[in-house]
Amino acid sequence: MHAHIIANGRVQGVGFRYSAQQYAKEYNLNGWVQNKSDGSVELEVEGSDSQVHSFMTDLESGFSPFIRIEDMQIDTQQEEKGYKTFSIR
């Protein structure tokens, strides 16, 4: 499963990308995360359906008390892009 996610809220300057990378490694997911110029954070993750859904559940909780997600746009599809690692861009 592949998920493309854009998270809005207090998501930059609070360790969001590092936390996303740690959780992605915990769930054995591949993909990437990056800050966007509009203040949001964009992610792509790939893995099994259950791994991706577990990651998104943790993501919705904000990962940590410093992160506050106000809105998330999620697009999922079964076809993966073939990422080999998870990176911070």
C-alpha positions as CSV (number, residue, x, y, z in Angstrom):
1,M,0.0,0.0,0.0
2,H,1.1,3.5,-0.8
3,A,-0.1,6.6,1.1
4,H,0.5,10.3,0.2
5,I,-0.1,12.5,3.2
6,I,-0.1,16.3,3.7
7,A,-0.3,17.4,7.3
8,N,-1.3,20.9,8.4
9,G,-1.0,22.6,11.8
10,R,1.9,22.9,14.1
11,V,4.1,20.5,12.1
12,Q,7.3,22.4,11.3
13,G,10.0,23.2,13.8
14,V,8.6,20.6,16.3
15,G,10.4,17.4,15.3
16,F,7.6,16.1,13.1
17,R,9.9,14.9,10.3
18,Y,12.3,13.1,12.7
19,S,9.3,11.5,14.5
20,A,7.8,10.4,11.2
21,Q,11.1,8.8,10.3
22,Q,11.3,7.0,13.7
23,Y,7.7,5.7,13.4
24,A,8.2,4.6,9.8
25,K,11.3,2.6,10.8
26,E,9.3,1.1,13.7
27,Y,6.6,0.0,11.2
28,N,9.1,-1.1,8.6
29,L,7.8,1.5,6.1
30,N,9.7,3.1,3.2
31,G,9.2,6.6,1.7
32,W,10.0,10.1,2.6
33,V,8.9,13.2,4.5
34,Q,9.6,16.9,3.8
35,N,8.6,20.4,4.9
36,K,6.6,22.5,2.4
37,S,6.9,26.2,1.9
38,D,3.3,26.7,3.0
39,G,4.0,25.4,6.5
40,S,2.7,21.9,6.0
41,V,4.6,18.6,5.9
42,E,4.3,16.1,3.0
43,L,4.9,12.4,3.4
44,E,4.8,9.3,1.3
45,V,4.9,5.9,3.0
46,E,4.8,2.4,1.6
47,G,4.3,-1.0,3.3
48,S,1.6,-3.5,4.1
49,D,-1.9,-2.3,4.6
50,S,-1.8,-2.9,8.4
51,Q,1.6,-1.2,8.7
52,V,0.5,1.9,6.8
53,H,-2.8,2.1,8.8
54,S,-1.0,1.8,12.1
55,F,1.4,4.5,11.1
56,M,-1.5,6.8,10.1
57,T,-3.2,6.2,13.4
58,D,0.0,7.3,15.3
59,L,0.3,10.2,12.9
60,E,-3.2,11.4,13.6
61,S,-2.3,11.5,17.3
62,G,0.5,13.9,16.5
63,F,3.4,11.7,17.5
64,S,4.3,14.0,20.4
65,P,2.8,16.7,22.6
66,F,4.8,19.4,20.6
67,I,3.1,18.5,17.3
68,R,-0.5,19.5,16.6
69,I,-2.1,18.3,13.4
70,E,-5.2,20.3,12.5
71,D,-5.9,18.8,9.1
72,M,-4.6,15.9,7.1
73,Q,-5.1,15.0,3.4
74,I,-4.6,11.4,2.7
75,D,-4.5,9.6,-0.7
76,T,-3.9,5.8,-0.6
77,Q,-3.5,3.4,-3.4
78,Q,-2.4,-0.3,-3.7
79,E,0.4,0.3,-6.2
80,E,3.7,1.2,-4.6
81,K,6.5,3.3,-6.0
82,G,9.3,1.0,-4.8
83,Y,11.0,3.1,-2.2
84,K,13.9,1.2,-0.5
85,T,14.3,3.4,2.7
86,F,12.6,6.2,4.6
87,S,14.3,9.6,4.3
88,I,13.9,13.1,5.5
89,R,14.1,15.5,2.5
